[in-house]
Amino acid sequence: MKLYFAAGAKQVCVNHIDVPLLEDERQVHRIDRLRIEPNCMALFAPHQMSSCRMGFDPHISVTDAYGKIHGMENLYIADASLFPTSLGSNPQLTIMALATRNAEFLLSNN
Ligand SMILES: Cc1cc2nc3c(=O)[nH]c(=O)nc-3n(C[C@H](O)[C@H](O)[C@H](O)COP(=O)(O)OP(=O)(O)OC[C@H]3O[C@@H](n4cnc5c(N)ncnc54)[C@H](O)[C@@H]3O)c2cc1C
C-alpha cells in the first residue's frame, strides 16, 4: 500500500468491507486490524490492455493495425496492449488470435 502512495496514487482500493478504500498513506495502518473472515474481501483479477493501442493515426495510436510501431522498422508488438480499448471481458483468446494474425502477416511480408 505504501508503495502505491509513494508512486503517486491518490487512492488505493483495499476491497475489504470494513476498509474499502485508502485515501492517504497515513491510513495504511488500518489494514493491520482487518478481520480475515469469509466474504470480507471482494477478489478479482484485472485484465490490463490498451497501453500501446493500434490504429492508423500516429497521434492517437502506437502501432499500425498489424502491431508495427509507427515510425520504426522491424519493431512489432503482439500482445494485449494493442487493443484500441479495454474489451471488458476475458481477453486471452482474442490476444492469441491477434498475435497469430499479426505473426502470419509478418512472415508473409518479410
Ligand atoms: C489470475 C489471472 C487470471 C486470468 N484469467 C483469465 C481467463 O480466465 N480468461 C482470459 O481470457 N484471460 C485471463 N487472464 C488474462 C490473460 O492471462 C492476459 O490478459 C493475457 O495472458 C495477456 O497476454 P499478453 O501476451 O499481453 O501478456 P502476458 O501473457 O503477461 O505475456 C507477457 C510475456 O512477456 C514476458 N516478459 C515480460 N518482461 C519481459 C522482458 N523484459 N523480456 C522478455 N520477456 C518478458 C513475460 O514473462 C510473459 O511471458 C487472467 C489473468 C490473470 C493474472
The ligand as a Tripos MOL2 file, in Angstrom:
@<TRIPOS>MOLECULE
LIG
   53    58     1     0     0
SMALL
NO_CHARGES

@<TRIPOS>ATOM
      1 C1         -5.0530  -14.5140  -12.2850 C.3       1 LIG1
      2 C2         -5.4040  -14.2800  -13.7280 C.ar      1 LIG1
      3 C3         -6.4510  -14.9860  -14.2980 C.ar      1 LIG1
      4 C4         -6.7980  -14.7730  -15.6300 C.ar      1 LIG1
      5 N1         -7.8150  -15.4900  -16.1600 N.ar      1 LIG1
      6 C5         -8.1470  -15.3360  -17.4500 C.ar      1 LIG1
      7 C6         -9.1950  -16.1230  -18.0430 C.ar      1 LIG1
      8 O1         -9.8280  -16.9700  -17.4050 O.2       1 LIG1
      9 N2         -9.5060  -15.9050  -19.3570 N.ar      1 LIG1
     10 C7         -8.8530  -14.9610  -20.1040 C.ar      1 LIG1
     11 O2         -9.1890  -14.8020  -21.2830 O.2       1 LIG1
     12 N3         -7.8570  -14.2110  -19.5740 N.ar      1 LIG1
     13 C8         -7.4840  -14.3870  -18.2680 C.ar      1 LIG1
     14 N4         -6.4700  -13.6330  -17.7230 N.ar      1 LIG1
     15 C9         -5.8390  -12.6020  -18.5380 C.3       1 LIG1
     16 C10        -4.8160  -13.1760  -19.5150 C.3       1 LIG1
     17 O3         -3.9980  -14.1230  -18.8340 O.3       1 LIG1
     18 C11        -3.9450  -12.0000  -20.0060 C.3       1 LIG1
     19 O4         -4.7910  -10.9570  -20.4770 O.3       1 LIG1
     20 C12        -3.0380  -12.4390  -21.1500 C.3       1 LIG1
     21 O5         -2.2140  -13.5170  -20.7560 O.3       1 LIG1
     22 C13        -2.1600  -11.2490  -21.5390 C.3       1 LIG1
     23 O6         -1.3630  -11.6820  -22.6390 O.3       1 LIG1
     24 P1         -0.0820  -10.8620  -23.0500 P.3       1 LIG1
     25 O7          0.5760  -11.6500  -24.1390 O.co2     1 LIG1
     26 O8         -0.4730   -9.4450  -23.3480 O.co2     1 LIG1
     27 O9          0.8320  -10.7910  -21.7220 O.3       1 LIG1
     28 P2          1.4710  -11.9920  -20.8660 P.3       1 LIG1
     29 O10         0.6950  -13.2700  -21.0370 O.co2     1 LIG1
     30 O11         1.6420  -11.4160  -19.4910 O.co2     1 LIG1
     31 O12         2.8690  -12.2100  -21.5860 O.3       1 LIG1
     32 C14         3.9640  -11.3220  -21.3780 C.3       1 LIG1
     33 C15         5.2090  -12.1730  -21.5100 C.3       1 LIG1
     34 O13         6.3300  -11.3010  -21.5790 O.3       1 LIG1
     35 C16         7.3410  -11.8330  -20.7720 C.3       1 LIG1
     36 N5          8.2070  -10.7310  -20.3960 N.ar      1 LIG1
     37 C17         7.9530   -9.7120  -19.5600 C.ar      1 LIG1
     38 N6          9.0100   -8.8690  -19.4970 N.ar      1 LIG1
     39 C18         9.9350   -9.3860  -20.3330 C.ar      1 LIG1
     40 C19        11.2470   -8.9700  -20.7010 C.ar      1 LIG1
     41 N7         11.8030   -7.8640  -20.2330 N.pl3     1 LIG1
     42 N8         11.9210   -9.7480  -21.5790 N.ar      1 LIG1
     43 C20        11.3720  -10.8840  -22.0770 C.ar      1 LIG1
     44 N9         10.1260  -11.3210  -21.7640 N.ar      1 LIG1
     45 C21         9.4370  -10.5710  -20.9050 C.ar      1 LIG1
     46 C22         6.6270  -12.4690  -19.5930 C.3       1 LIG1
     47 O14         7.4280  -13.4290  -18.9600 O.3       1 LIG1
     48 C23         5.4210  -13.0910  -20.2930 C.3       1 LIG1
     49 O15         5.6830  -14.4130  -20.7680 O.3       1 LIG1
     50 C24        -6.0850  -13.8280  -16.4110 C.ar      1 LIG1
     51 C25        -5.0120  -13.1350  -15.8310 C.ar      1 LIG1
     52 C26        -4.6810  -13.3440  -14.5240 C.ar      1 LIG1
     53 C27        -3.4970  -12.6010  -13.9160 C.3       1 LIG1
@<TRIPOS>BOND
     1     1     2 1
     2     2     3 ar
     3     2    52 ar
     4     3     4 ar
     5     4     5 ar
     6     4    50 ar
     7     5     6 ar
     8     6     7 ar
     9     6    13 1
    10     7     8 2
    11     7     9 ar
    12     9    10 ar
    13    10    11 2
    14    10    12 ar
    15    12    13 ar
    16    13    14 ar
    17    14    15 1
    18    14    50 ar
    19    15    16 1
    20    16    17 1
    21    16    18 1
    22    18    19 1
    23    18    20 1
    24    20    21 1
    25    20    22 1
    26    22    23 1
    27    23    24 1
    28    24    25 2
    29    24    26 1
    30    24    27 1
    31    27    28 1
    32    28    29 2
    33    28    30 1
    34    28    31 1
    35    31    32 1
    36    32    33 1
    37    33    34 1
    38    33    48 1
    39    34    35 1
    40    35    36 1
    41    35    46 1
    42    36    37 ar
    43    36    45 ar
    44    37    38 ar
    45    38    39 ar
    46    39    40 ar
    47    39    45 ar
    48    40    41 1
    49    40    42 ar
    50    42    43 ar
    51    43    44 ar
    52    44    45 ar
    53    46    47 1
    54    46    48 1
    55    48    49 1
    56    50    51 ar
    57    51    52 ar
    58    52    53 1
@<TRIPOS>SUBSTRUCTURE
     1 LIG1         1 GROUP 0 **** ****
